Amino acid sequence: MMHNIGAVFLLLASMVDAKGLDTILSKATFQKLFPNALPIYQYENMIAMSQKYPAFANTGNDDVDKRE
C-alpha cells in the first residue's frame, strides 16, 4: 500500500502547475483512493508539502520529473 501512495504522490506532483495540487485532486477523491492512510499521509499534509516544495517533480523535463 505504501508504494501505491508514493507513486500517486509522484504522479500528481508531476502534474501540478502554478494553481496547485488541490486543483487536480480533491479531498474526496484522495479519501476514496486512500481510506486507511496513516495520519502523516493525510490529504492536508500532502497539500501542505506540495505548497512548501513547488519545484518537486515540476522542473526540468518529463524524464527528470518522473525520477524525482
N, CA, C and O atoms as a GROMACS GRO file, in nm:
protein
  272
    1MET      N    1   0.082  -0.120   0.000
    1MET     CA    2   0.000   0.000   0.000
    1MET      C    3   0.086   0.126   0.000
    1MET      O    4   0.053   0.223  -0.069
    2MET      N    5   0.195   0.128   0.076
    2MET     CA    6   0.279   0.247   0.082
    2MET      C    7   0.341   0.280  -0.053
    2MET      O    8   0.356   0.398  -0.086
    3HIS      N    9   0.377   0.179  -0.131
    3HIS     CA   10   0.431   0.205  -0.263
    3HIS      C   11   0.327   0.274  -0.350
    3HIS      O   12   0.361   0.362  -0.429
    4ASN      N   13   0.201   0.235  -0.336
    4ASN     CA   14   0.094   0.297  -0.414
    4ASN      C   15   0.078   0.444  -0.378
    4ASN      O   16   0.061   0.528  -0.467
    5ILE      N   17   0.082   0.476  -0.251
    5ILE     CA   18   0.068   0.615  -0.209
    5ILE      C   19   0.183   0.699  -0.264
    5ILE      O   20   0.160   0.807  -0.318
    6GLY      N   21   0.303   0.648  -0.253
    6GLY     CA   22   0.418   0.721  -0.306
    6GLY      C   23   0.409   0.742  -0.455
    6GLY      O   24   0.441   0.850  -0.504
    7ALA      N   25   0.367   0.640  -0.527
    7ALA     CA   26   0.354   0.652  -0.672
    7ALA      C   27   0.249   0.756  -0.709
    7ALA      O   28   0.270   0.834  -0.802
    8VAL      N   29   0.139   0.757  -0.638
    8VAL     CA   30   0.034   0.857  -0.667
    8VAL      C   31   0.086   0.996  -0.636
    8VAL      O   32   0.062   1.089  -0.713
    9PHE      N   33   0.156   1.014  -0.524
    9PHE     CA   34   0.211   1.145  -0.490
    9PHE      C   35   0.306   1.194  -0.599
    9PHE      O   36   0.301   1.310  -0.639
   10LEU      N   37   0.392   1.105  -0.646
   10LEU     CA   38   0.486   1.144  -0.751
   10LEU      C   39   0.415   1.178  -0.881
   10LEU      O   40   0.448   1.276  -0.947
   11LEU      N   41   0.318   1.098  -0.917
   11LEU     CA   42   0.242   1.124  -1.039
   11LEU      C   43   0.170   1.258  -1.029
   11LEU      O   44   0.176   1.339  -1.122
   12LEU      N   45   0.104   1.282  -0.919
   12LEU     CA   46   0.030   1.407  -0.903
   12LEU      C   47   0.124   1.526  -0.896
   12LEU      O   48   0.094   1.632  -0.952
   13ALA      N   49   0.235   1.510  -0.829
   13ALA     CA   50   0.331   1.620  -0.821
   13ALA      C   51   0.382   1.659  -0.958
   13ALA      O   52   0.408   1.777  -0.983
   14SER      N   53   0.396   1.562  -1.047
   14SER     CA   54   0.444   1.593  -1.182
   14SER      C   55   0.339   1.664  -1.265
   14SER      O   56   0.371   1.723  -1.368
   15MET      N   57   0.212   1.660  -1.221
   15MET     CA   58   0.104   1.723  -1.295
   15MET      C   59   0.069   1.862  -1.241
   15MET      O   60  -0.013   1.931  -1.300
   16VAL      N   61   0.130   1.902  -1.132
   16VAL     CA   62   0.096   2.028  -1.066
   16VAL      C   63   0.145   2.146  -1.148
   16VAL      O   64   0.256   2.144  -1.201
   17ASP      N   65   0.061   2.248  -1.158
   17ASP     CA   66   0.104   2.373  -1.218
   17ASP      C   67   0.098   2.482  -1.112
   17ASP      O   68   0.092   2.451  -0.993
   18ALA      N   69   0.099   2.606  -1.151
   18ALA     CA   70   0.100   2.717  -1.055
   18ALA      C   71  -0.025   2.720  -0.968
   18ALA      O   72  -0.023   2.781  -0.861
   19LYS      N   73  -0.131   2.658  -1.010
   19LYS     CA   74  -0.256   2.660  -0.935
   19LYS      C   75  -0.252   2.568  -0.814
   19LYS      O   76  -0.326   2.590  -0.718
   20GLY      N   77  -0.170   2.467  -0.815
   20GLY     CA   78  -0.155   2.380  -0.700
   20GLY      C   79  -0.220   2.244  -0.716
   20GLY      O   80  -0.308   2.223  -0.800
   21LEU      N   81  -0.173   2.153  -0.634
   21LEU     CA   82  -0.217   2.015  -0.637
   21LEU      C   83  -0.366   2.001  -0.604
   21LEU      O   84  -0.434   1.915  -0.660
   22ASP      N   85  -0.415   2.084  -0.516
   22ASP     CA   86  -0.556   2.074  -0.476
   22ASP      C   87  -0.653   2.103  -0.590
   22ASP      O   88  -0.771   2.071  -0.580
   23THR      N   89  -0.605   2.164  -0.699
   23THR     CA   90  -0.694   2.189  -0.813
   23THR      C   91  -0.713   2.065  -0.899
   23THR      O   92  -0.808   2.059  -0.978
   24ILE      N   93  -0.626   1.966  -0.885
   24ILE     CA   94  -0.640   1.845  -0.967
   24ILE      C   95  -0.677   1.722  -0.885
   24ILE      O   96  -0.712   1.618  -0.941
   25LEU      N   97  -0.668   1.732  -0.753
   25LEU     CA   98  -0.705   1.620  -0.667
   25LEU      C   99  -0.786   1.672  -0.549
   25LEU      O  100  -0.733   1.741  -0.462
   26SER      N  101  -0.913   1.640  -0.547
   26SER     CA  102  -0.998   1.684  -0.436
   26SER      C  103  -0.975   1.597  -0.313
   26SER      O  104  -0.923   1.485  -0.323
   27LYS      N  105  -1.014   1.649  -0.199
   27LYS     CA  106  -1.002   1.572  -0.076
   27LYS      C  107  -1.089   1.447  -0.082
   27LYS      O  108  -1.048   1.340  -0.036
   28ALA      N  109  -1.208   1.460  -0.139
   28ALA     CA  110  -1.298   1.345  -0.150
   28ALA      C  111  -1.237   1.234  -0.235
   28ALA      O  112  -1.247   1.116  -0.200
   29THR      N  113  -1.174   1.270  -0.346
   29THR     CA  114  -1.110   1.170  -0.431
   29THR      C  115  -0.993   1.105  -0.359
   29THR      O  116  -0.976   0.983  -0.364
   30PHE      N  117  -0.912   1.186  -0.292
   30PHE     CA  118  -0.799   1.133  -0.217
   30PHE      C  119  -0.846   1.033  -0.112
   30PHE      O  120  -0.786   0.927  -0.097
   31GLN      N  121  -0.952   1.066  -0.041
   31GLN     CA  122  -1.002   0.977   0.064
   31GLN      C  123  -1.060   0.848   0.007
   31GLN      O  124  -1.056   0.744   0.073
   32LYS      N  125  -1.113   0.854  -0.114
   32LYS     CA  126  -1.160   0.731  -0.179
   32LYS      C  127  -1.042   0.643  -0.219
   32LYS      O  128  -1.048   0.521  -0.208
   33LEU      N  129  -0.934   0.706  -0.266
   33LEU     CA  130  -0.815   0.631  -0.307
   33LEU      C  131  -0.742   0.571  -0.187
   33LEU      O  132  -0.689   0.460  -0.195
   34PHE      N  133  -0.738   0.644  -0.076
   34PHE     CA  134  -0.661   0.603   0.041
   34PHE      C  135  -0.745   0.615   0.169
   34PHE      O  136  -0.717   0.700   0.253
   35PRO      N  137  -0.846   0.531   0.184
   35PRO     CA  138  -0.934   0.543   0.301
   35PRO      C  139  -0.866   0.513   0.434
   35PRO      O  140  -0.913   0.557   0.539
   36ASN      N  141  -0.757   0.439   0.433
   36ASN     CA  142  -0.689   0.399   0.556
   36ASN      C  143  -0.550   0.460   0.568
   36ASN      O  144  -0.462   0.404   0.633
   37ALA      N  145  -0.530   0.575   0.506
   37ALA     CA  146  -0.398   0.638   0.509
   37ALA      C  147  -0.359   0.676   0.652
   37ALA      O  148  -0.442   0.723   0.730
   38LEU      N  149  -0.234   0.655   0.684
   38LEU     CA  150  -0.182   0.696   0.814
   38LEU      C  151  -0.189   0.848   0.825
   38LEU      O  152  -0.191   0.917   0.723
   39PRO      N  153  -0.192   0.902   0.947
   39PRO     CA  154  -0.203   1.047   0.964
   39PRO      C  155  -0.100   1.128   0.885
   39PRO      O  156  -0.132   1.234   0.831
   40ILE      N  157   0.022   1.080   0.877
   40ILE     CA  158   0.124   1.154   0.803
   40ILE      C  159   0.092   1.163   0.654
   40ILE      O  160   0.140   1.254   0.586
   41TYR      N  161   0.013   1.071   0.603
   41TYR     CA  162  -0.021   1.068   0.461
   41TYR      C  163  -0.160   1.125   0.433
   41TYR      O  164  -0.218   1.096   0.329
   42GLN      N  165  -0.214   1.205   0.523
   42GLN     CA  166  -0.346   1.264   0.502
   42GLN      C  167  -0.340   1.373   0.396
   42GLN      O  168  -0.233   1.429   0.368
   43TYR      N  169  -0.453   1.403   0.338
   43TYR     CA  170  -0.466   1.499   0.229
   43TYR      C  171  -0.406   1.635   0.264
   43TYR      O  172  -0.331   1.693   0.186
   44GLU      N  173  -0.439   1.686   0.382
   44GLU     CA  174  -0.391   1.818   0.421
   44GLU      C  175  -0.239   1.823   0.425
   44GLU      O  176  -0.179   1.924   0.386
   45ASN      N  177  -0.176   1.717   0.472
   45ASN     CA  178  -0.029   1.712   0.477
   45ASN      C  179   0.030   1.709   0.336
   45ASN      O  180   0.132   1.773   0.310
   46MET      N  181  -0.033   1.634   0.246
   46MET     CA  182   0.015   1.628   0.109
   46MET      C  183   0.006   1.765   0.043
   46MET      O  184   0.099   1.807  -0.026
   47ILE      N  185  -0.104   1.834   0.062
   47ILE     CA  186  -0.122   1.967   0.004
   47ILE      C  187  -0.020   2.064   0.062
   47ILE      O  188   0.040   2.143  -0.011
   48ALA      N  189   0.000   2.059   0.193
   48ALA     CA  190   0.096   2.148   0.258
   48ALA      C  191   0.237   2.125   0.203
   48ALA      O  192   0.309   2.222   0.177
   49MET      N  193   0.276   2.001   0.186
   49MET     CA  194   0.410   1.972   0.133
   49MET      C  195   0.422   2.013  -0.014
   49MET      O  196   0.529   2.060  -0.056
   50SER      N  197   0.317   1.997  -0.092
   50SER     CA  198   0.324   2.039  -0.232
   50SER      C  199   0.337   2.190  -0.242
   50SER      O  200   0.396   2.241  -0.338
   51GLN      N  201   0.284   2.263  -0.146
   51GLN     CA  202   0.297   2.409  -0.145
   51GLN      C  203   0.434   2.452  -0.093
   51GLN      O  204   0.488   2.553  -0.136
   52LYS      N  205   0.489   2.374  -0.002
   52LYS     CA  206   0.620   2.407   0.054
   52LYS      C  207   0.732   2.380  -0.046
   52LYS      O  208   0.833   2.451  -0.047
   53TYR      N  209   0.715   2.277  -0.130
   53TYR     CA  210   0.816   2.238  -0.227
   53TYR      C  211   0.757   2.237  -0.368
   53TYR      O  212   0.744   2.130  -0.427
   54PRO      N  213   0.720   2.352  -0.423
   54PRO     CA  214   0.653   2.355  -0.553
   54PRO      C  215   0.739   2.306  -0.670
   54PRO      O  216   0.685   2.269  -0.774
   55ALA      N  217   0.870   2.305  -0.654
   55ALA     CA  218   0.956   2.260  -0.764
   55ALA      C  219   0.969   2.108  -0.771
   55ALA      O  220   1.016   2.055  -0.871
   56PHE      N  221   0.927   2.038  -0.665
   56PHE     CA  222   0.941   1.892  -0.663
   56PHE      C  223   0.862   1.830  -0.777
   56PHE      O  224   0.741   1.850  -0.788
   57ALA      N  225   0.929   1.755  -0.861
   57ALA     CA  226   0.869   1.688  -0.977
   57ALA      C  227   0.795   1.786  -1.067
   57ALA      O  228   0.696   1.750  -1.131
   58ASN      N  229   0.842   1.909  -1.071
   58ASN     CA  230   0.775   2.010  -1.152
   58ASN      C  231   0.875   2.103  -1.218
   58ASN      O  232   0.842   2.217  -1.253
   59THR      N  233   0.999   2.055  -1.235
   59THR     CA  234   1.100   2.134  -1.304
   59THR      C  235   1.173   2.044  -1.402
   59THR      O  236   1.160   1.922  -1.395
   60GLY      N  237   1.247   2.101  -1.490
   60GLY     CA  238   1.320   2.019  -1.586
   60GLY      C  239   1.227   1.958  -1.689
   60GLY      O  240   1.120   2.012  -1.718
   61ASN      N  241   1.270   1.845  -1.743
   61ASN     CA  242   1.187   1.779  -1.844
   61ASN      C  243   1.109   1.663  -1.781
   61ASN      O  244   1.127   1.632  -1.664
   62ASP      N  245   1.024   1.600  -1.861
   62ASP     CA  246   0.938   1.493  -1.809
   62ASP      C  247   1.018   1.377  -1.751
   62ASP      O  248   0.980   1.321  -1.648
   63ASP      N  249   1.129   1.340  -1.816
   63ASP     CA  250   1.209   1.227  -1.766
   63ASP      C  251   1.268   1.257  -1.628
   63ASP      O  252   1.265   1.172  -1.539
   64VAL      N  253   1.320   1.377  -1.611
   64VAL     CA  254   1.377   1.416  -1.482
   64VAL      C  255   1.267   1.421  -1.376
   64VAL      O  256   1.286   1.373  -1.264
   65ASP      N  257   1.154   1.479  -1.411
   65ASP     CA  258   1.043   1.490  -1.315
   65ASP      C  259   0.997   1.353  -1.268
   65ASP      O  260   0.968   1.336  -1.149
   66LYS      N  261   0.990   1.256  -1.356
   66LYS     CA  262   0.946   1.122  -1.318
   66LYS      C  263   1.043   1.056  -1.220
   66LYS      O  264   1.001   0.980  -1.133
   67ARG      N  265   1.172   1.087  -1.234
   67ARG     CA  266   1.270   1.030  -1.143
   67ARG      C  267   1.263   1.092  -1.004
   67ARG      O  268   1.297   1.026  -0.906
   68GLU      N  269   1.219   1.216  -0.996
   68GLU     CA  270   1.206   1.279  -0.865
   68GLU      C  271   1.098   1.209  -0.788
   68GLU      O  272   1.070   1.247  -0.674
   0.00000   0.00000   0.00000
